[in-house]
Amino acid sequence: MRRSHERTTTRTALRLLALVGAVVVGTGLGACQKTPLRKDDQRSQFDRYDATRNERAPAYVQDAFGRRQPNLRGRLLGND
C-alpha cells in the first residue's frame, strides 16, 4: 500500500511541475510579440506628409480617469 501512495504522490508532483513549466513557457512566448503600433510605423498614406509638418497624432492620450492609453483612433483615422 505504501508504494502505491508514493507513486501517486510522484505522479502528482510531476503533473504539477509540467503545469508550472507550461505556464512559464507560455508567458515567455507571449512577451516576445511586437507592439501593434510602434512610434515610427507609417499609419496611413498621408503619414509622411503629417510628419514633415509636425501634425502627427500623439501615440498616447490621457483618458477621462487620467490613465495613459494608446491613441488608436487618432493614429489610425488621421486628422479630418
N, C-alpha and C positions, 0 to 999 in steps of 0.2 A: 504494500500500500504506500509505503514511503517513496518508492521510486516513481510511481505514477504522479504523486504530488510534486516531486522535483521536476518531472518532465513538463507538467502543466505550468509550473512557475517559470521554467526556462522558455517555453513557447510564448508565454505572455510577455516576458521581458524582451524577447526577440521581436515580437509584433510591435511593442511599444517603441523600441529602438528604430524599427523600419518606418513607423509612422512619423516619428520625430525627424528622421533623416529626410523623408519625403517633404515634410513641411519646410525644412531648411533649404532644400534644393529648389522647391517651388518658389519660395520667397526670393532666393538669389536670382533665379531666372527672370522673375518679374521686374527686378530692379535694373536689368540690363537694357530696357527698352528706351528708345529715343523719346524726347518730349515731342508732343504733337505739333506745337508751334514754337520754333526757335526764333531768336531775335533777328537773324539775318535772312530768314527764308522769304522768298518772294510770295506775296499774299494774293496779288491779282495782276492783271496785265498793266495796271496803272501804278504799281508799287514803286517802280524806279522813278517815275515822274514825281510821285509824292515825296519820295526820299530826297530827291535833289532839291526840293523846295521846302524841306523841313515841315511837311504836312502829314507825316506818317502818324497813324493812330498809335497810342501808347500800348505797350504789351500788357500792362496790368492796370486795373482801375479799382477804386475802393467801392465796396457795396454799401448798402444802407446801414450795415452794422459795423462799418469800419474795417472789414476784412479785405485783404488783398486778393482779388480774383482775376483770372486771365480775361483779357478784353477780347473774347471770341467774336462777338458781334461787330465791334469796331474794326477788328483786323480783317475779318472775312468779307464783310459787306462793303467796306470802304466808306468814304465820306460823300454824302449826297447833299 
